Structures are given as structure tokens and as C-alpha cells.
């Protein structure tokens, strides 16, 4: 199947591909984890501008078959930390189990690897904690998602407490696990690298303050 897929970076804020990508996004994430559609469209606009203050680059990638969007990934590259932050990745429900997810993940990591002259350290992101999910079916889906990332070379840091603020009015806080895909040959992921991931996700991704309980809780959970 992946032989028929090409990778496209969205540059226009409107059009069929944008509409299809947003539909995949809405169908793939629960309400408490979804960003507003206008914020995703804003990422498309930002991706055409290059680095904001030379500190951050945005990318909205879509896997396309013919004229149909089959998969998406959104990530930002944080120049100072040399880290990518994978905000979202998803594929259409009918494409699951056909290798498209692994292809999209690989393509996204390859895009990050070519981001700058100085090779990035890797990509970080948050995933749902299965132990916090009451619904058995949703819990199994969260466990499968973690296994998928691990099969594709990613590392789980279960001890790191990533509590995030509500993404909208009336929605709850959410606690996540931290995951990381290394692009460098570091034999051990040092605590300073993990702290940098937390900075990228919480301070820059969610916009929390360093003195907030979200940030303090995460930092206190990082083991030397």
C-alpha cells in the first residue's frame, strides 16, 4: 500500500487536502486531546514562514494516495534544544494494519533528520497512560499505540509525570507518558535531555509557566 503513497507538506490553509486531513484528525483523537481546528490551520500558515524568531519551525505533513489524504503528522522543530515535538500523528481507520502508520512515522522522522545542518537529537511527544483509562477498549488502544511506537524504535519514559492543562473550556487535565525517538547515537538518554523534552512539550507546546504545578510535577519526576 505504501508504494502508492506520497508525502506532501501542506502550504495552503484551504482546499480538499486540508479538509480531509482535519477530518482524519477529528476522528482520531478524543475531545480532551484535540486542539481547535483553527489552531491546526495556523500551523499550516506558520510552516510557510520558516523559523519564528529562528527558534521554532512548524510542519504539517500528509500522506496522499491520488488526491486522498490517508495520514497526517504535525510537528515543530525547536532549534535551541535541537528537538522535534510530534504534536499529532494519525491515519484513516480503513488503513490500519497495512503498514501506513509505520511509513508515516518513518517519513516524519526522516523529515526531522533533514531539518538543520546540525542533526537534531530526536523527536519527543506525549502518549495516553493506559493505567488512567477506565474503558477497556480505549485502554487496549492506548497500549497498542505505545507498542507501535516502541516497535518503530521509540523509547518510553513511564516515570515522567506529564500532566497537561485542559485544551478547552470544560475539558479535564490529562496525564501522559513521555516518548522519544532518538536520531543521535547517544547510548544513554541523560536527565538533561529529558528535561529539554519537558521544556519543549510543556513550556513551548502547551504554554505553561515554569512556576506552574504542571512543570514542577514533571521536573520532580525525572530521575538522575
C-alpha positions as CSV (number, residue, x, y, z in Angstrom):
1,X,0.0,0.0,0.0
2,X,2.7,2.5,0.9
3,X,4.1,2.2,-2.6
4,X,1.1,4.3,-3.7
5,X,1.5,7.0,-1.0
6,X,3.4,10.2,-1.4
7,X,4.3,12.7,1.3
8,X,3.0,16.3,1.0
9,X,3.6,19.2,3.2
10,X,0.5,21.4,3.4
11,X,1.3,25.0,2.4
12,X,-2.3,26.3,1.7
13,X,-4.7,26.8,4.5
14,X,-7.7,25.9,2.4
15,X,-8.6,23.1,0.0
16,X,-9.6,19.4,-0.2
17,X,-6.4,18.0,1.4
18,X,-6.7,20.4,4.4
19,X,-10.4,19.4,4.9
20,X,-9.5,15.7,4.6
21,X,-6.6,16.0,7.0
22,X,-8.7,17.8,9.6
23,X,-11.4,15.1,9.3
24,X,-8.7,12.4,10.0
25,X,-7.5,14.4,13.0
26,X,-11.0,14.8,14.4
27,X,-11.8,11.1,14.0
28,X,-8.5,10.0,15.6
29,X,-8.4,11.9,18.9
30,X,-10.8,12.3,21.9
31,X,-12.2,15.7,22.6
32,X,-10.0,16.3,25.7
33,X,-6.9,15.9,23.5
34,X,-8.0,17.8,20.3
35,X,-6.8,21.2,19.5
36,X,-9.2,23.6,17.8
37,X,-9.2,23.3,14.0
38,X,-8.2,26.9,13.6
39,X,-5.0,26.3,15.6
40,X,-4.1,23.5,13.2
41,X,-4.7,25.7,10.2
42,X,-2.5,28.3,11.9
43,X,0.3,25.7,11.9
44,X,-0.1,25.4,8.1
45,X,0.3,29.2,7.9
46,X,3.4,29.2,10.2
47,X,5.0,26.4,8.2
48,X,5.3,28.7,5.2
49,X,7.2,31.3,7.2
50,X,10.3,29.4,8.3
51,X,11.6,29.7,11.8
52,X,9.7,32.0,14.2
53,X,12.5,34.2,15.7
54,X,14.9,31.5,14.4
55,X,13.7,29.3,17.3
56,X,10.8,27.1,16.0
57,X,9.8,25.6,12.7
58,X,6.3,24.1,12.0
59,X,5.4,21.2,9.7
60,X,2.0,19.7,8.7
61,X,2.7,16.6,6.6
62,X,0.1,14.5,4.8
63,X,0.4,11.0,3.3
64,X,-1.6,11.2,0.0
65,X,-2.8,8.5,-2.3
66,X,-4.0,10.0,-5.6
67,X,-6.0,13.0,-4.3
68,X,-7.0,11.4,-1.0
69,X,-5.4,12.2,2.4
70,X,-4.6,8.9,4.2
71,X,-2.4,10.0,7.1
72,X,-1.1,13.1,8.8
73,X,1.6,14.3,11.2
74,X,2.2,17.7,12.8
75,X,5.5,18.5,14.4
76,X,7.6,21.5,15.4
77,X,11.3,21.7,15.5
78,X,12.8,23.6,18.4
79,X,16.2,24.9,17.3
80,X,17.7,25.8,20.6
81,X,17.0,22.3,22.1
82,X,17.6,20.5,18.8
83,X,14.4,18.6,19.4
84,X,11.3,17.9,17.4
85,X,7.9,17.8,19.1
86,X,5.3,15.5,17.5
87,X,2.0,17.1,18.3
88,X,-0.2,14.7,16.3
89,X,0.1,11.7,14.0
90,X,-2.9,9.7,12.7
91,X,-4.1,7.6,9.7
92,X,-7.5,6.8,8.4
93,X,-9.3,4.0,10.1
94,X,-9.6,1.9,6.9
95,X,-5.8,2.0,6.5
96,X,-4.9,0.5,9.8
97,X,-2.9,-2.8,9.8
98,X,-1.5,-2.1,6.3
99,X,1.9,-0.5,7.3
100,X,0.8,3.0,6.6
101,X,1.3,4.1,10.2
102,X,5.0,2.9,10.2
103,X,5.5,4.5,6.9
104,X,4.2,7.9,8.1
105,X,6.2,7.7,11.3
106,X,9.4,6.9,9.3
107,X,8.7,9.7,6.8
108,X,8.1,12.2,9.7
109,X,11.4,11.2,11.4
110,X,13.3,11.5,8.1
111,X,11.8,15.0,7.6
112,X,13.1,15.9,11.1
113,X,16.5,14.5,10.4
114,X,16.9,16.9,7.5
115,X,15.7,19.9,9.5
116,X,19.0,21.6,10.1
117,X,22.7,21.5,9.3
118,X,23.3,20.3,12.9
119,X,21.5,17.0,13.2
120,X,18.6,17.1,15.7
121,X,18.8,14.9,18.8
122,X,15.4,13.4,18.2
123,X,11.6,13.7,18.4
124,X,9.6,13.8,21.6
125,X,5.8,13.6,22.3
126,X,3.2,12.5,24.8
127,X,1.0,9.4,24.8
128,X,-2.0,8.4,26.9
129,X,-1.3,6.4,30.0
130,X,-3.2,3.1,29.7
131,X,-3.5,2.8,33.5
132,X,-5.5,6.0,33.7
133,X,-8.1,4.8,31.1
134,X,-11.3,3.2,32.5
135,X,-12.8,1.9,29.3
136,X,-11.2,-1.5,28.4
137,X,-11.3,-1.0,24.7
138,X,-9.8,2.5,24.9
139,X,-7.1,1.2,27.3
140,X,-6.2,-1.5,24.8
141,X,-5.9,1.0,22.0
142,X,-3.6,3.2,24.2
143,X,-1.4,0.1,24.9
144,X,-1.3,-0.7,21.2
145,X,-0.2,2.8,20.4
146,X,2.7,2.6,22.8
147,X,3.7,-0.8,21.4
148,X,3.5,0.7,17.8
149,X,6.0,3.5,18.7
150,X,8.3,1.1,20.5
151,X,8.3,-1.3,17.5
152,X,9.4,1.6,15.5
153,X,12.4,2.4,17.7
154,X,10.9,4.8,20.2
155,X,11.6,4.9,24.0
156,X,9.0,5.2,26.7
157,X,9.8,7.1,30.0
158,X,7.0,5.8,32.2
159,X,8.3,7.6,35.3
160,X,8.0,11.1,33.9
161,X,4.7,12.7,35.0
162,X,3.4,14.8,32.1
163,X,0.2,16.5,33.5
164,X,-1.1,18.9,30.9
165,X,-3.7,21.7,31.2
166,X,-7.1,21.4,29.6
167,X,-7.1,22.1,25.8
168,X,-10.5,23.8,26.0
169,X,-13.2,25.1,28.4
170,X,-14.9,22.4,30.4
171,X,-12.3,19.7,29.5
172,X,-10.1,17.9,32.0
173,X,-6.4,18.0,32.7
174,X,-4.7,14.9,31.2
175,X,-1.7,12.9,32.4
176,X,0.6,11.4,29.7
177,X,3.7,9.3,29.3
178,X,6.7,10.8,27.6
179,X,8.1,9.1,24.5
180,X,11.2,9.8,22.4
181,X,12.6,8.8,19.1
182,X,16.4,9.3,19.1
183,X,18.2,10.5,15.9
184,X,21.6,10.7,17.6
185,X,23.8,7.8,18.8
186,X,23.6,8.7,22.5
187,X,24.0,5.3,24.4
188,X,22.1,6.8,27.4
189,X,19.4,9.4,27.4
190,X,20.7,11.8,30.1
191,X,18.3,13.6,32.5
192,X,19.2,17.0,30.9
193,X,17.9,15.7,27.6
194,X,14.7,14.6,29.3
195,X,14.3,18.0,30.9
196,X,14.7,19.6,27.5
197,X,11.9,17.4,26.2
198,X,9.7,18.6,29.0
199,X,10.6,22.2,28.2
200,X,9.6,21.6,24.6
201,X,6.3,19.9,25.4
202,X,5.0,21.8,28.4
203,X,6.6,25.3,28.1
204,X,6.6,25.6,24.4
205,X,3.9,23.2,23.3
206,X,1.2,23.8,26.0
207,X,2.5,27.2,27.0
208,X,2.5,26.5,30.8
209,X,4.6,28.7,33.1
210,X,7.9,27.4,34.7
211,X,6.4,28.0,38.1
212,X,3.2,26.1,37.3
213,X,2.4,22.8,39.0
214,X,2.4,21.1,35.6
215,X,6.0,21.9,35.0
216,X,7.2,21.4,38.6
217,X,5.5,18.0,38.8
218,X,7.2,16.8,35.6
219,X,10.6,18.1,36.7
220,X,10.3,16.4,40.1
221,X,9.6,13.0,38.4
222,X,12.8,13.0,36.4
223,X,15.3,10.7,38.0
224,X,19.1,11.3,37.9
